[in-house]
Amino acid sequence: MDRNAFFLLLLAGVTHACIFMTSYKVQADNALVVSKTCDPRGIPQGSQFWGHLGFLLEELTANAPYTPQLYFKTRIGGEYAPAFGEAHCQPYCSPSSCEACLRQLSMDIWGICNNALGAHVEYGDCGIHYECFYF
C-alpha cells in the first residue's frame, strides 16, 4: 500500500469516528417516554403534511430552547395540509440541554407514534405536540 492510499484510508477512518461521536453526542440525557397520545390515523402517503411536519419539528427544536419560557408554538404550511405544533422544556433545563432533548424527541416521535397525523409525546425534560388542526 502506498503512502497516499494509507493516508486516505486513515483520513476516512478518522472522519467516520468524528461523525459517530458527533451523532452520539446529540442523544438527550432523559430520553424516556413519560407520556404519549397518538392519533390512530397515519399521515396519508404523498401528503404535503409530511414536509410541513418535518419543517415544523425543526422550527420547534430551533426556537423553544431560546425563549425565556423554553416554550414555542407555531404553524407551518398554508391552506392545504398545515401542521400546528408546540414544544416546551422543563424550567431547570439549560438552552443546550433543552435543544438536545427536543432534537432527540423530534427524531424519535415518528417511531413512537408510528407517523401519526397528530401526537403529544413527553420526555422527562421536554415535550412536543403536533396536529393537523389548530389547538
N, C-alpha and C positions, 0 to 999 in steps of 0.2 A: 504494500500500500504506500503510495507516495505521500509526501507531506501535505499537499493541497487536499487530497481526499480525506486524510486523517483530520485535518483542521475543520473541514466542512462537516464531517461526522461528529466531531466534538462540539462544534457550534450548534448543530441540530439537537444534540442531547441536552445541552445547557438551555437552549430555547424551550424545549419541551418541559424541562424541570421548572423553569420560571413560570410557564403558563400553568402548570399543575399547581404550583404553590400559590399563584395569584388566585386561581379559581377556588382553591381550598379556603383561602382567607375570607371569601365572601360569605361563607357559612355563618349564620347567626348563632349566637350563644344559646338562645332559648327558642329553638325551632320545634317545639312540641305543640300539637293542636290542642287548645284548651276548649274551644267550641267551634262548631261549624253548622251552617244551614245552607243547603244546596238546592237550587231549583231542580226538580226532576227532569225538566226539559233540557236537552242539549242544544248547543249552538248549531243552527242549520248549516249544512255544508254549502260553501260558496257565499255565505252571508258576509256583508260588509262589516257586520258586528265583530268578526274575528280581528280585523285590522284596527277598528276603533278600540276594542278592548285591550289589545296589545299596547297601543299608544296611551290609553288611559292608565294602565298599570305602571307604565314608565313615568308618566306625569305625577301620579300619586307618590311614587317612590322618590322622585327627584325633588318634590316640593314639601311634603309633610314634615320631613326632619328639620327644615329650616324656617318653620313658622314658630312664633312664640308658644303656641299651644300644642305643637307637634301634631297638628291636625290639618288636613287639606281635603276639600271636596270640589269636584269638577265634573264637567260633561265633555265628551269628545264625540264628534260627528254631527252632521246636520239633521235634516228631516228624516232621512232613511237610516235605520239601524243605529241610533245613537247609543252610546254607553255612558252610564252615570256611575260615579263611584266616590268613595271616601276612604281615607286611610288615617290611622292615628297610631301614636306610640304612648307608652306609659310616661308619666311626668318625670320619673327618675332617669329616663334614657338620655344619653348624650345624642347630639345630632348624628354622629358617626354610627353609634350602636342602633339608633332608630333606622337609619338608612340601611344598615346591614340586615336588620330584621325584615324590613319591608321588601328589600330586594330578594331575600330568600323566599318570603311568602309569595311575592308576585311570580316567582318561578314555580313554586310548589302548588299554588292554588288551582292550576289547570288539572293536576292529577288528583288533588284532594277532593275536588268536586266534579271530576270527570267531564271537564269542558262544559259546565253548566251555563245556562243562559243567565243565571243570577247566583251569587254566592256571598256569604258572610263568614269569613274564617278568622279566628283569633289565635295568635300565638301568645305566649306569656307576656311578651314585651310590645307587641304590635297587632294590628288588625286591619283587614281590608274588606270592604263591602262594595260589590258592584251589581248593577241591574241593567236591564234593557229599558227601564222606565225611571222617571224622576221619583225620588224618595226624599 
